Amino acid sequence: MRMEDEQTLRPQAPVIAGGVADISGDIEWTEDDIIRLHGHLLEKSLHDLFDLRVSAATRADILEWMLSPKDRSNAFSYLACCRLFGINPEEIQERVLERYRQRHTH
């Protein structure tokens, strides 16, 4: 997500007893946390692709993420997110790109 899109999404640092909470320590991630993060990334990316409030640059980044080659797959790639949830990445990609073309070429 681009900086201009994040400005309204940044939470303020939690305040504890008049000071700012220290969140610099190690954070433990559970397997469920990581799965939820994958799901959120996939859902938010697909949502933002069609949200006209999101910058064109961010939408381009999302398309690039979705279209990245299979050999460039990593832990949080589009392919990895789809596979984790048993989703056919090519089918979703085809439907999303068709809808995107219809919406943004007229």
ABEGO torsion letter per residue (X at the ends): XBAAAAAAABBBBBBBGGBBBBAABBBBBBAAAAAAAAAAAAAAAAAAAABAABBAAAAAAAAAAAABBAAABBAABAAAAAAAAGBBAAAAAAAAAAAAAAAAAX
